[in-house]
Amino acid sequence: MRSIQVASAGDIITGGDDVSNLEVCTVSTTSSSPSQLRVRTVRLAWTTDSVPEIRRTLVDDLGDGTVPQRIVDEAETVVAELVANAILHGHPLPDGSVRVHWKVRAPRVEVEVSDGGSDTTPRPKPQTTWAPSGRGLRIVRSLAHEWGVTDEEHRTTVWAALGGPSRRRV
């Protein structure tokens, strides 16, 4: 198991030159007060092995008691679905990674996952009883207070706000 290192604001830490080991975490905290904004960004290797890594990293970060456990659990599920969807249906970012970014202003958590885009815009599939897959965005939609997709050239970002409305302006 690889560990994700945490740095001071603006520092970038990489796990080596091999993109399969790429892990970057930048940390920006506007205040030490729990009610203030806390921001984290992690770049993960483009592999489904990154899903359990990001689940652990997010839960560890949110586990300081400032976010209700229900929101932590929902954020864990949402980040896992979004990272898995990015890797299974999208393309890597130019550096070969998937970017996960979250903002915490307790009790609200906003999670976003960015990849290198795909041929189609992510949207929930219609409900079917017997399909073996295709429920990821339906799960995100059911857990999130709000969610959405931002498509840019060579980048797709799917975001979700948990614990209250998003503060983003779309």
N, C-alpha and C positions, 0 to 999 in steps of 0.2 A: 504494500500500500504506500502511495506517495503522499507526502504532506503538502499542504498549501501554506506557503509562508505569508505572513502579514507584514506590511511595511508601513513606513510613514507616508503621509500624503504626498503623492507625486512620484514615489519610488516605484520602480518596476523590477520584479524579481522573476527570473525565468529558470526553468528546470534544466536547461541545456539547449544545445543547438538543434537537437532532433525534435521536430514538431510534435512527434507522438508523446513526448514528455513535457510539452509546453504547459506551464501553469503560471499565470500571472495574477497577482492580486494587488490592486491599488486601494488604499484606504484613505477616506476623507471623512473627517468628523468635524462638524461645525461647533460642537459643544460637548462637554462631558455630561451635561444634564440629560437624563433619560427622555425628557419630553422634546428634546431638540432632534434635528435631523442627523441621521447616521447613514452613510453611504458606503457600499462595498461593490467592487467590480472584480470578477474572476474570469480569466480566459482558460478554457479547458481544451484538452486534446480532443480531436474529432473522432471519438469512439464512444460506443455505448457504455464502456467501462467508466466514463466520466459521470454517468447518472448517479450511482451510489456516492461518488466523491462529492458531488455538489449538494446532494441531500444532506450528508453529514456536515459539510461546511456551513450550509445555511442554518441548519438546526443548531449547531454550535454557536453561531453568531447571534441567533435570535433567542438563545436559551438563557439570557441574563435576567429574566424575570420581568422585563419591561413590556413584553408582548404577551398577551394571553395565550395559554397553551393551545387553545382551539385554533388560533390564527397561525401559530407556529406549525401545527400539524397540517393545516390547509396549505400553507406556503410550501411546505416540504413536498406535498403531493403535486402542487402546481408546477414547481420548478422541475421536478422529475419528468412530468408530462411534456413540458415545453422543451427541455433539453433533448429528451428522446425524440420528439417530433422534429426538432431542428436537424438532428443527426440522421434520422431515417428519411426525411422528406426534403431537406434543403441541401445546400452546398456549404462547404467551410468558408470562413472569412479568408481574405487574401493571405493571412499568416498561418492558415491551416487550422484555426481554432473555432470554437463557439464561445461567445461572450455572454456572461451572466452578470446582471447588475441588479442590485436591490437597494431600496431606500427605506429606512425605518424612521417613522415618527409615531411612536407608540400611541395607540394600539394599531395604527395603520402600517402595512407593509406593501410596497410596490415592487414587483419582480418583473424584469424584462430579460428576454433571451434573444440574442441577435446571431444570425447566421449569414452566409453569403448569398441568400436568396434562393428561389426555386422557380420552376416554370409556372406555378400557380400561387395565388394568394392563399395563405392558410385560412380555412373556415371549417366549422364543425360539419361533420358528415351527417346525413339524415340518420335517425334512429333506426337500427335494425336489430332484430333479436339474435340472429345466429352469426353475425359477422365476428371473426376472430380478432379483429382490430378496428381502429377507427373511432375510438371513444375519447381520445386524449383531449381535444378541444371542447368536447361536450362536458367532460369532467371539469376542465378549467372554467368554463362558463357557469357551471353549477356552483362552484366554490367561490368564485371571485365576485366582489361587489361590482366591479367593472372590468372589462378587458378589451383589448383591441390589437390591431395590426398596423404597423407603419412600414410601408414599402418604399425603399429608396433604391437607387441604382446600386446593384451588387450587395445589397443588405436588406434583410427582412428582420424586423423586430416585433415579437409578440410580447405584450405586456399584460399584467393583471394586477389589480388593486384588491387587497384583502383587508378586512377590518374597517372599511369605510371607503368613501369615494376617493377617486384619484385626484391628485393635485396637478396632474399634467394638463396641459392645454393642447388639444389635438385640433 
